[in-house]
Amino acid sequence: MRRNLARLRDRMQALGVTLRPHLKTCKSWDVAQLMLPTPAGPATVSTLKEAEVFAAHGVRDLIYAVGIAPQKLDRVAALRAQGADLAVILDSPEQAEALAARSRALGAPLPALIEIDSDGHRAGVAPANRELLLALARSLAAAHNLRGVLTHAGASYGARTSAELERYAEQERAAAVQAAQAVRAAGHPCPVVSVGSTPTAHFARALDGVTEVRAGVYVFFDLMMANLGVCSLDDIAISVLATVIGHQPAKGWTLTDAGWMALSRDPGDGAYAYGQVCDLALQPIPDLLVTEMSQEHGVLRLRKGSTAPAPQLEVGARVRILPNHACATAAQFDRYYAVDGSLEVTAEWPRFSGF
């Protein structure tokens, strides 16, 4: 984990941009302290619960990077009143109007960034949609709320080669910079140009015009990131410890006590079924995957077509399972057990959930 953090931190420094870690993956103050550039931030969150927890620990520079709903503005205002510089994101006139109205009622601005759609993956304003982009900029600037523009290259998770990841990174950068230039050309401030995803953060060749990069899953990595080529299996810093509880020899099954309540049902990209099985030293057992799950049962079986020898795992044997999606798997638990260089637990790090 520490190696993963140092890798991206050094890369962002070399590219001359600020790293704004996304704390949605860890949801733990113990882990967040290792991720953050300073105890006060900057940081990204995906829920207001995250913003509230981390603000209570002294994190001040925060972006809530999910489109704002009017009903949540009271919680945003409360956090700002407590000293957190929390900014929100939006992509519609309705959101901008609600933000402006709440700012007027408070007598204080609630800062926002305009979300930009850089790849058609999710939300945001297309940079080419200048009419909407500038209408939002005018509305926010009039209420002294305009903080900048923000985008997320979510489609990069569908890349299959390094060249594709580099193209997604450049597409993300270009879209955000194009939008920022349009906003500035219309006479509005745009101090922040924020981009980010773990794949593009690791494959961007240049970040000219960008002020900050957001990424989160890089703290642990996972099988999806390994299959994308963003990391290796050796870089994955999170696993689920499972115990063998039975066998079905005729089916070639080994049963464990780690079903979807432990691993989540996230199928990733399908390359590793529901998880890669490893020994206690985190050495992958060749072609042994979690192929089926129920609530509290996991089925271990060799990959279809594998010529690897069937593992001999007795009842009571323990294995470690690498997850498809670190965020989804971590969300099943209330703590991390940290190990450092051995199988001895050196610390327990509480983890929270909720919205």
Steps between C-alpha positions, in 0.01 A plus 500: 500500500774744589674420171179567307459836671858605435475396134213733416618780727838506325337482158275799566793700632695422182205616287465818704144459629337471840379156605156513662453145635153351482416356840192304389700178467656496847232675712748483786681780678801276566540437127402853398785645706745305286332612177460872567769752399433686827263432791274778367478356148431539218264204478210369296192327642202321348253533788420774749559245776860481380522880498364519854730230639815634339413863580465396864862378477614839370486455122401842366546497122229269364313435177178300515535348154144375443235722345335704772134456590318805645399300809866457594592868502418545870766241588745670264430835662542353849841359411610834357377679811723267702805610301521245218558645154264252336417544129231311310453413133207545262403483134149646476326840533270353768797416721660840439176680586458301821859575597459871430176516699657325798804730479276807505310367799826436685659825396810299406606320181492123466776429247448261210684354204330429170516129420629431149418191298833396347400158365124442506538270796276659759401855594623842394483769234669429169771760435346564158170598664616857550149635553437287808858524623500879491149526641615303803816708526298824491261376764773386735722804443208736571457336839878495556488122503712398200802298610594333168435192287532129578487178301542126554617266223286207608507345154873435550401192699403344168845544345702197402844635409746757628446703185126511567558612858730777378231612253237507773734703721561755226129512412420567865762775525398664173130505588557663837745755363272583205212564738717713730624708209144562382393611849797735531450639150147597603645705784440262789750366753606137472784443746458123532532253211449160661535163326537150625467126503756248616569370146547841337699635794758227436503531122480875434807609305440869565254705703541846353218728611391268783533616860420177686446126460258285700543126553399255771524129429877529446543480877421127487461418129296195402457237228331745265800731518737206452310382195516851356877499541496782755661277761619143549350239730793568735376858540156405629503592867158377605375144541228309680610224736275197450481152653430174320180344637438207265536328163285370217752268326270395216463863401860599565385750762669624814261692726599798715326728745545806275193557285365823357456647848880498521613550140203695355333397177707730280604284203771741384582436138448126535866406470523365856137394559438629856859497624848351470587254776844527663687325778564677829814664360281651222652281231224428247399133477510443123159528333310461829209744501184572695260388228166503686362656815198507725460721804755329724651235271764534235581231244865463402566325172770489237452727202322322216754327276779527756768233511620613845495235773198506726601659832492289814322723749380319809205611709629775727767614253509873442543691177512867403279620217587799282184695413376626166412842639671624814231760575214250489682234700628737768142627541402161646717548810537730800880484527827413332759272656839639404792262451851614425758256370350200676165349588497675837228762532673827589191721518123509469369795303129578551294559186163675478211480255179689432397802300 
